[in-house]
Amino acid sequence: MTRHILPHSPAEHMADGVVLILGLCFAVGAVSALFVWAVLAAPAGALWPLVPYAVGLIASFSFSAAYNLTLHAPTRAVLRRFDHAAIYLLISGTYTPMALLGIGGSAGLALTAASWTISLIGISLKLRSIHRWARLGFALYLAQGWLGGLAAWPFLTGLPADSLVLLVAGGIAYTVGTIFHHSNRIPYARAIWHTHVLAAAASHYAAIILVIR
């Protein structure tokens, strides 16, 4: 018999679904608008660093929606791997235009290369087994976070102040959201968590636009 699972109440599942669909619509619409604007008005050379960001944003929201809305347990198990792997893709995709266009030079190249190296390792591990290297995968997420800390000075000197504020605000929104992500007692915790993810993505999207304007 085909197994189905419902990780929370039907009302919570519906609320989470609404947020996830809104997130996917945001990703597709935002990327489309970004590329139209970049082609028409962005400086020369600003287009290609946006490609990995666009791929990461759409992939992350697509796999998140597919995984969280699917009730078929075997399918969820597969989608969960892609959902977790897409997080690395989004992080490095976001780093790419911020580092190459915002910081620039050797520091920007080094930050981009380091981020993508970590991501390629993390994606490979997640797609092979989401449980076997769980601790290593978590350490790689932390390593990507620490890259931003190591590059704090280049970010401070290379990014516009308003873009930097939005970048930090997005990080705070995501961090606060993890409280709900790890909670099984707060009603509608998943929907609240994904709302924070959407807010963080919107903040980072705005920060990237300010960098390349």
C-alpha positions, 0 to 999 in steps of 0.5 A, spaced: 500 500 500 502 506 498 504 510 504 502 517 505 504 522 511 502 528 514 507 531 518 502 537 521 495 538 521 491 539 515 490 547 517 497 547 518 499 544 512 495 548 508 498 555 511 505 552 509 503 550 502 500 558 501 507 560 504 511 555 499 507 557 493 508 564 494 515 563 495 515 560 488 512 565 485 516 570 488 522 566 486 520 566 478 517 573 478 523 576 481 528 572 477 524 574 471 524 581 473 531 581 475 534 579 468 529 584 464 532 589 468 539 587 468 539 586 460 536 593 459 540 597 465 545 593 469 552 595 467 556 590 462 558 584 465 553 584 471 549 579 467 552 572 468 554 573 475 546 573 476 545 566 473 547 562 479 543 566 483 537 565 479 538 558 479 539 557 486 533 561 488 528 558 483 531 551 485 531 552 493 524 554 493 521 549 488 524 543 491 522 546 498 515 546 495 515 540 492 518 536 498 514 540 504 507 539 500 508 532 498 505 527 502 507 520 499 513 518 504 518 515 499 517 521 494 518 525 500 525 522 502 528 523 495 525 530 495 528 531 501 535 530 499 534 535 493 531 540 498 537 540 502 542 540 497 539 546 494 540 550 500 548 550 498 546 552 491 542 558 494 547 560 498 553 560 493 548 563 488 547 569 493 555 569 494 556 570 487 554 577 485 555 580 492 562 577 491 564 578 484 560 585 483 560 588 490 567 586 492 570 584 486 578 583 485 582 577 488 578 577 494 571 577 491 574 571 486 577 567 492 570 568 496 566 565 490 571 560 489 571 558 496 563 558 497 562 554 491 567 549 493 564 548 499 557 547 496 559 542 491 562 538 497 555 539 500 551 537 494 554 531 493 554 528 500 546 530 500 544 527 494 548 521 496 545 520 503 542 525 507 543 522 514 550 518 513 554 525 513 549 529 517 554 532 522 559 534 516 553 537 512 551 541 518 559 543 519 559 545 511 553 550 512 557 553 518 563 554 514 559 557 509 556 562 514 563 563 517 566 565 510 561 571 510 565 573 517 572 572 514 570 577 508 567 582 513 572 587 512 571 586 504 564 587 505 564 593 509 568 596 504 566 594 498 558 594 498 553 600 499 551 601 506 544 600 504 545 593 501 549 591 507 544 593 511 539 588 507 544 583 507 544 583 515 537 583 515 536 577 511 541 573 515 537 575 522 530 573 519 533 567 517 536 566 523 530 567 527 526 563 523 530 557 525 527 557 532 520 555 529 524 550 524 526 546 530 520 547 534 514 541 534 510 545 539 509 552 536 502 552 532 504 553 524 511 553 526 513 550 519 509 556 515 512 561 520 519 558 518 518 559 511 515 566 512 522 567 515 525 564 509 521 568 504 523 574 508 530 573 508 530 571 500 527 578 499 531 582 503 537 579 499 534 580 493 534 587 494 541 587 496 543 584 490 539 589 486 542 595 490 549 592 488 549 592 481 544 598 480 
